[in-house]
Structures are given as structure tokens and as C-alpha cells.
Amino acid sequence: MGLSGRAKAIDTTEDAGRRRKNRKNKEKPLPKQKTHKGAAKRFKITGTGKVMRHQAEVRHGLTQKSQKRKRKLGKAVECSPAFSAILKQMLHR
């Protein structure tokens, strides 16, 4: 029934050879660095470069905890320096 799709794609003209040469000389762009989305949702970097995180123990059993403890647990705290270095790599900062 005619030429198959594969036969149509083959181009034996001189122009096709030139196109192949140009493709080899062309530099490939580096892939974009992707932010780790799980880390981006959980941690924030302040203007001074500190990495802030939320504290645990605030989801269940709130009736047993004192008001003072619940109030303090609700605030964000700074991550440790060792963990901050890892997170900054994940967030590309």
C-alpha cells in the first residue's frame, strides 16, 4: 500500500546530512535543578539564611498538654546547623 512510516522518515538528500552534522555540534543545555517539593512544603528559609521548621506533638492529645506548652509548640523553631546544610542543598539555596 505504499511506503511505510519508517521509509518516509529516511531522507537521503544532501540536506539531511547537513542537518545531522549540525545536531552533533549543538551543545545540549544542562538539565534544570529541581527543588525538593516535600522539603519546600515543610521548611522555610529566612532572610538571614536560617532554616525554620514546625514542631511535632501538636496534632493529638491536646487536652493533656498545658496551654503554655501548646502555645510554644505552635511556633516555628530553627533547624540544627547540620540538617540546615542538607536542606539548603535540597532547596537550592
C-alpha positions, 0 to 999 in steps of 0.5 A: 500500500505504499511506503511505510512510516519508517521509509518516509522518515529516511531522507537521503538528500544532501540536506539531511546530512547537513542537518545531522552534522549540525545536531552533533555540534549543538551543545545540549543545555544542562538539565534544570535543578529541581527543588525538593517539593516535600522539603519546600512544603515543610521548611522555610528559609529566612532572610538571614539564611536560617532554616525554620521548621514546625514542631511535632506533638501538636496534632493529638492529645491536646487536652493533656498538654498545658496551654503554655506548652501548646502555645510554644509548640505552635511556633516555628523553631530553627533547624540544627546547623547540620540538617540546615546544610542538607536542606539548603542543598535540597532547596537550592539555596 
